[in-house]
Amino acid sequence: MKEWTGDEVSRRIAAEERVIVYLYTPLCGTCQLAKKMMVVAEAALGMEVGMTDLNYAPKLALQYEVESVPCLLIFRNGEVAKRVYAFQSVEHVYHALKDA
């Protein structure tokens, strides 16, 4: 996963059909575990997933009504198509991404 700024996330949402972004904060222990799951699932599927530290992108949290971190947002044609807050297992994350 590559680190994306809030501006880059917004630009990609406006320009691309499908955008997948993982939102986190560095001090969140659950986020660190979820990131490991995301890396495995992303590699298995060969998809591009961006990650954004919400401490530096609070406008994204407000705009897309992010309730907590970690959060996986999947956009289709500029709209939120899916939100994932519960990162139960690598398999769960894999299927969330595969179905994106």
N, C-alpha and C positions, 0 to 999 in steps of 0.2 A: 504494500500500500504506500502511496505517496501522500505527503502532507500537502493539503490544499488550503489556501487562505479563504476567508469568507467571500471575498470578491471573486476568487477563481470558481468557487462553488456556484455562485450566482451566475457568472458568465457561462459556465458549462450547462447549467439548467436551462438557460435561455437558448443555447446553441445546439444542444445534442438531444437526440430522441430519448436515450436512457442514461441516467446518471445515478450512480450509487455512491453514497457518502456515509462514512462511519464517524459519528460525533462522540467526543470523549472529553475528559479533563484529566490531566496528568496525575493528580493525587487520588483518583478514584481507583481503588483496588480491583473492583469488578471490571472496570474498563480495561485494565491491563490483561486480565484473563480473557475477556471478550476479544481483545486485539489479537491474541494468539490464535483463537478460533477463526477469526476473520482472515488472517494470513494463510492458514491452511486451506480454508474453503476457496479463497481467491485464487490461490495457486492451482488447486485441483480443477477449477473451472476456467482458468485463463482469462479472467475478467479484470477490468480496471476498476479499482475501488479507491476513492480518495478518503483521507481522514482529516478531520478538522477539530482543533482544540477549541471548544466553545468559550473558553476564557478570552480568546482573541476574536471571536465571532458571535457576540451576543445578539446581533441583529438576526442571525439565522435562527437562533433559538426562539426569538419572538415571532418572526415571520412564519415559521413552520410549526409553531406551538409545541416545541420539544418539552416534554414533561420531565424527563430525567436522562441521565447518561448511565451506561452507554446507550446509544441510539443509532440504529441503522435506518437511513432514509433512502427509499428507492423512488426515483422520479421517472415518470413517463410523460413525454411531451410537455414538460414544464410543470406538471402537477405531481403531488405526492401520491404514489400508487400504493405504497406499503411502508409501514413503520414496524420496526422490531425493537423491543426493549428487553425482552427476555432471551438471553443467549444461553440456552439450555445445554447445547452440545455442539460439536463441530458438525454433526449430521444435520441438526436443526438449522444452523447458519447456512450450510451448504444448500439445503433445499430452499431456503428463503432467497438465496442468490440465484439459484438455478431457475426458479420460477419467476424471476424478475423480468 
